[in-house]
Amino acid sequence: MINALEQTTMTSALDDFKRHCRFERKLDEKTISAYQCDIVQFASLLANGSETLVANVKRDDIQCWLENISAYKFRTMKRKIASVNAFMRYMEWVFEDFDNPVRRVRIKLKEPKRLPVVMTKAETGRIFALLNENVQSGKGSTQSHKLAVRNRAVFELLFGTGMRIGELCGLRNCDVDLEHGLVHIIGKGNKERIVDVCMPVTLTALQEWVQVRKTSADSSALFFTNRLGRGLSPQIVRLLVHQMAKECNIVKNVTPHTFRHTFATLLLEENVDVFTIQHILGHSSISTTQIYMHVNSVRQRDVLTNHHPRSRM
């Protein structure tokens, strides 16, 4: 008699796994989508033109797949391994007689040490100066002025809170409390945090955007919109950041995340403790935040050269 495991295909198992993630584990849709993408890629490598049974996945298949994804960047490869590992552990939970092939492979990943790209105060200042100029020069045209006001508000909030691009584009009206200067942010894994917007220049930029935008005042409506009144996409924000950096003659690879890195690094330079920065950025682990301590090597050299107590002995 054929048992359930021997009849279960990768496709049907993936459908069950997605329901498990959505309704039992309550994972957000972005995580589920990433799981699906990675597991479908894994299954297609095994299939060779036909449907693969879960019970037929062996240790050699895992090793072949690992070799196949080795060309990806570290974080992408790490995510794909986590996706397949989560799927296989779910199969273990569903089928008591399932022999998890991932457990028979030693997977050891070592992340290369790469410091984040950060801008200097001067470079950041040039971008905000240009944003202000664009607002002033666009006053003769309603559409041009509105977009300039929106762009300035986007940059001010990115740098004012250190939020991620996905968090910014997902903000809704109810998440932005301009009266009390608070922003409610839903981060990775649906983790929530509230960040104060204390800088008057940032609050003013946000208030001016609210005044000129044409969008629904409904609390669930997206806070930032495009010229058609639809939600502002991450891709548009990336293009805006690239364009502004280019116009300001900044040769670094500036992305929306660069503002997050710069925000954290400059806070450290002002002697803000790393645990406070961890909370503001929404990092689940302090080790993620500590990378910014390495970025300050230039400042460290300056401090030890000019302020070391040995120099006064």
C-alpha positions as CSV (number, residue, x, y, z in Angstrom):
1,M,0.0,0.0,0.0
2,I,1.4,3.4,-1.0
3,N,1.5,5.9,1.9
4,A,0.8,9.6,1.7
5,L,4.5,10.6,1.6
6,E,5.1,8.5,-1.5
7,Q,2.3,10.2,-3.4
8,T,3.1,13.8,-2.4
9,T,4.6,16.0,-5.1
10,M,6.7,19.0,-4.6
11,T,4.0,21.2,-6.0
12,S,1.2,19.9,-3.7
13,A,3.6,20.0,-0.7
14,L,4.5,23.6,-1.5
15,D,0.8,24.6,-1.5
16,D,0.4,23.0,1.9
17,F,3.5,24.7,3.2
18,K,2.2,28.1,2.0
19,R,-1.1,27.6,3.8
20,H,0.9,26.6,6.9
21,C,3.0,29.8,6.7
22,R,0.0,32.0,6.1
23,F,-2.6,30.7,8.5
24,E,-0.6,28.9,11.2
25,R,2.7,30.8,11.4
26,K,1.1,34.1,10.4
27,L,4.1,35.1,8.2
28,D,3.8,38.2,6.1
29,E,3.1,37.9,2.4
30,K,6.6,39.0,1.4
31,T,8.2,36.2,3.3
32,I,5.8,33.7,1.9
33,S,6.5,35.0,-1.6
34,A,10.2,34.6,-1.1
35,Y,9.7,31.0,0.2
36,Q,7.7,30.2,-2.9
37,C,10.2,31.6,-5.3
38,D,13.1,29.8,-3.7
39,I,11.3,26.4,-3.4
40,V,9.9,26.5,-6.9
41,Q,13.5,27.2,-8.2
42,F,14.7,24.2,-6.0
43,A,12.0,22.0,-7.4
44,S,12.6,22.9,-11.0
45,L,16.3,21.9,-10.6
46,L,15.2,18.5,-9.4
47,A,12.4,18.0,-11.9
48,N,14.2,17.6,-15.2
49,G,10.9,18.0,-17.1
50,S,8.8,15.9,-14.8
51,E,7.1,16.3,-11.4
52,T,9.3,15.4,-8.4
53,L,8.0,13.4,-5.4
54,V,9.1,14.8,-2.0
55,A,10.1,11.3,-0.9
56,N,12.6,11.1,-3.8
57,V,14.6,14.2,-2.8
58,K,18.0,12.8,-1.6
59,R,21.2,14.1,-0.2
60,D,22.9,14.3,-3.6
61,D,20.0,16.6,-4.8
62,I,20.7,19.0,-2.0
63,Q,24.4,19.0,-2.8
64,C,23.7,19.6,-6.5
65,W,21.3,22.5,-5.6
66,L,23.9,24.1,-3.3
67,E,26.5,24.0,-6.0
68,N,23.9,25.6,-8.4
69,I,23.1,28.5,-6.1
70,S,26.7,29.1,-5.0
71,A,27.1,31.9,-7.6
72,Y,24.5,34.1,-5.9
73,K,25.4,36.8,-3.4
74,F,25.8,35.7,0.2
75,R,22.5,37.0,1.5
76,T,20.5,35.6,-1.5
77,M,22.1,32.2,-1.0
78,K,21.5,32.3,2.7
79,R,17.8,33.2,2.1
80,K,17.4,30.3,-0.4
81,I,18.9,27.8,2.0
82,A,16.6,29.1,4.8
83,S,13.6,28.7,2.5
84,V,14.4,25.1,1.6
85,N,15.3,24.2,5.1
86,A,12.0,25.6,6.4
87,F,10.1,23.6,3.8
88,M,12.0,20.4,4.6
89,R,11.4,20.8,8.3
90,Y,7.7,21.2,7.6
91,M,7.8,17.9,5.7
92,E,9.3,16.3,8.7
93,W,6.5,17.6,10.9
94,V,3.8,16.4,8.5
95,F,5.3,13.0,7.6
96,E,6.9,11.0,10.5
97,D,8.7,8.7,8.1
98,F,10.2,11.5,6.0
99,D,14.0,11.4,5.9
100,N,15.1,15.1,5.7
101,P,18.0,15.2,3.2
102,V,19.1,18.6,4.4
103,R,20.1,17.1,7.7
104,R,22.5,14.9,5.9
105,V,24.5,17.8,4.4
106,R,26.8,20.1,6.4
107,I,26.1,23.6,5.3
108,K,28.5,26.2,6.6
109,L,28.2,29.8,5.4
110,K,30.6,32.5,6.3
111,E,29.5,36.0,5.4
112,P,32.2,38.2,3.9
113,K,32.9,41.3,5.8
114,R,31.7,44.3,3.7
115,L,31.3,47.7,5.2
116,P,28.2,49.6,4.1
117,V,28.4,52.6,1.9
118,V,27.9,55.8,3.8
119,M,27.8,59.5,2.8
120,T,29.6,62.3,4.6
121,K,27.7,65.1,6.2
122,A,28.7,67.4,3.3
123,E,27.4,64.9,0.7
124,T,24.1,64.5,2.5
125,G,23.8,68.2,2.9
126,R,24.3,68.7,-0.9
127,I,21.4,66.4,-1.6
128,F,19.0,68.3,0.8
129,A,20.1,71.6,-0.6
130,L,19.3,70.5,-4.1
131,L,15.9,69.1,-2.9
132,N,15.1,72.5,-1.5
133,E,16.1,74.2,-4.7
134,N,13.8,72.0,-6.7
135,V,10.9,72.9,-4.4
136,Q,11.6,76.6,-4.9
137,S,12.1,76.3,-8.7
138,G,9.0,74.2,-9.2
139,K,6.5,76.8,-7.7
140,G,5.5,78.0,-11.1
141,S,4.2,74.6,-12.1
142,T,1.6,72.8,-9.9
143,Q,2.7,69.3,-10.9
144,S,6.4,70.0,-10.8
145,H,6.1,71.6,-7.4
146,K,4.0,68.8,-6.0
147,L,6.5,66.2,-7.0
148,A,9.4,68.3,-5.7
149,V,7.6,68.6,-2.3
150,R,7.0,64.9,-2.3
151,N,10.6,64.0,-3.1
152,R,11.9,66.3,-0.3
153,A,9.5,64.6,2.2
154,V,10.6,61.2,1.1
155,F,14.3,62.0,1.5
156,E,13.7,63.8,4.8
157,L,11.9,60.8,6.2
158,L,14.4,58.3,4.9
159,F,17.2,60.2,6.6
160,G,15.2,61.4,9.6
161,T,14.2,57.9,10.8
162,G,16.6,55.5,9.1
163,M,13.7,53.5,7.8
164,R,13.9,50.9,5.1
165,I,12.6,51.7,1.6
166,G,9.9,49.0,1.9
167,E,8.8,50.5,5.3
168,L,8.6,54.0,3.7
169,C,6.5,52.9,0.7
170,G,4.2,50.9,2.9
171,L,3.4,53.8,5.3
172,R,-0.3,54.7,5.5
173,N,-1.9,57.9,6.7
174,C,-2.7,56.3,10.1
175,D,1.0,55.6,10.6
176,V,2.2,59.2,10.4
177,D,1.2,61.4,13.3
178,L,2.4,64.9,12.4
179,E,0.8,66.4,15.5
180,H,2.9,64.5,17.9
181,G,5.8,63.8,15.5
182,L,5.6,60.1,15.5
183,V,5.9,57.4,12.8
184,H,4.6,53.9,13.2
185,I,6.7,51.6,11.2
186,I,6.0,48.0,10.3
187,G,9.3,46.3,9.6
188,K,10.6,42.9,8.7
189,G,8.5,40.0,10.0
190,N,5.7,42.5,10.8
191,K,7.8,43.8,13.7
192,E,6.5,47.2,14.8
193,R,8.3,50.2,16.2
194,I,7.5,53.8,16.7
195,V,10.2,56.4,15.8
196,D,10.0,60.1,16.8
197,V,10.3,62.7,14.1
198,C,12.0,65.4,16.1
199,M,13.6,67.6,13.4
200,P,11.4,70.6,12.5
201,V,12.7,70.6,9.0
202,T,11.5,67.0,8.6
203,L,8.1,67.7,10.1
204,T,7.7,70.8,7.9
205,A,8.5,68.7,4.7
206,L,5.9,66.1,5.7
207,Q,3.3,68.7,6.4
208,E,3.9,70.5,3.1
209,W,3.5,67.1,1.3
210,V,0.1,66.5,3.0
211,Q,-1.0,70.0,1.9
212,V,-0.2,69.5,-1.8
213,R,-0.9,65.9,-2.5
214,K,-4.0,64.6,-4.2
215,T,-4.9,61.4,-2.4
216,S,-7.5,59.9,-0.2
217,A,-7.5,61.2,3.4
218,D,-8.7,57.7,4.5
219,S,-6.5,56.5,7.4
220,S,-5.7,53.2,5.5
221,A,-4.6,55.1,2.3
222,L,-0.9,55.1,1.4
223,F,1.0,58.2,2.7
224,F,3.3,58.6,-0.3
225,T,1.8,58.4,-3.8
226,N,2.9,58.9,-7.4
227,R,1.5,61.5,-9.9
228,L,-1.5,59.2,-10.5
229,G,-2.4,59.0,-6.9
230,R,-1.3,55.4,-6.5
231,G,1.2,54.1,-4.1
232,L,4.9,55.1,-4.5
233,S,6.9,52.1,-5.6
234,P,10.4,51.2,-4.2
235,Q,11.7,51.3,-7.7
236,I,10.7,54.9,-8.2
237,V,12.4,55.8,-4.9
238,R,15.6,54.1,-6.0
239,L,15.6,56.0,-9.3
240,L,15.1,59.3,-7.4
241,V,18.0,58.6,-5.0
242,H,20.3,57.6,-7.9
243,Q,19.3,60.7,-9.8
244,M,19.9,63.1,-6.9
245,A,23.3,61.6,-6.1
246,K,24.3,61.9,-9.7
247,E,23.2,65.6,-9.9
248,C,25.1,66.3,-6.7
249,N,28.3,64.7,-8.2
250,I,28.5,62.0,-5.5
251,V,30.4,59.1,-7.1
252,K,29.5,56.5,-4.5
253,N,26.8,53.9,-5.1
254,V,24.0,55.7,-3.3
255,T,20.8,53.8,-2.7
256,P,17.8,54.4,-0.3
257,H,19.6,52.1,2.2
258,T,22.6,54.4,2.1
259,F,20.5,57.0,3.9
260,R,19.8,54.3,6.6
261,H,23.6,53.5,6.9
262,T,24.5,57.2,6.9
263,F,21.9,58.0,9.5
264,A,23.2,55.3,11.9
265,T,26.9,56.1,11.3
266,L,26.4,59.8,12.0
267,L,24.5,59.0,15.1
268,L,27.4,57.0,16.3
269,E,29.7,59.9,15.6
270,E,27.5,61.9,17.9
271,N,28.2,59.3,20.7
272,V,24.7,57.8,20.6
273,D,24.9,54.4,22.2
274,V,24.5,51.4,19.8
275,F,21.5,49.9,21.7
276,T,19.5,53.1,21.0
277,I,20.4,53.0,17.4
278,Q,19.4,49.3,17.3
279,H,15.9,50.2,18.6
280,I,15.5,53.1,16.1
281,L,16.5,50.9,13.1
282,G,14.5,48.0,14.2
283,H,17.4,45.5,14.2
284,S,16.5,42.2,16.0
285,S,20.2,41.6,16.8
286,I,22.7,44.0,18.1
287,S,25.4,42.3,15.9
288,T,23.6,43.8,12.9
289,T,23.9,47.3,14.3
290,Q,27.5,46.9,15.4
291,I,28.7,46.9,11.8
292,Y,28.4,50.7,11.9
293,M,31.0,50.8,14.7
294,H,33.5,49.5,12.1
295,V,32.5,52.2,9.6
296,N,33.8,54.8,12.1
297,S,37.5,53.7,11.6
298,V,38.4,57.1,10.2
299,R,37.0,58.9,13.2
300,Q,38.6,56.4,15.5
301,R,42.0,57.2,14.0
302,D,41.4,60.9,14.3
303,V,40.4,60.5,18.0
304,L,43.4,58.3,18.9
305,T,45.8,60.6,17.0
306,N,44.7,63.9,18.4
307,H,43.1,63.0,21.8
308,H,45.1,60.1,23.1
309,P,46.0,60.6,26.8
310,R,49.6,59.4,26.0
311,S,50.2,62.5,23.9
312,R,50.0,64.6,27.1
313,M,52.4,62.5,29.2
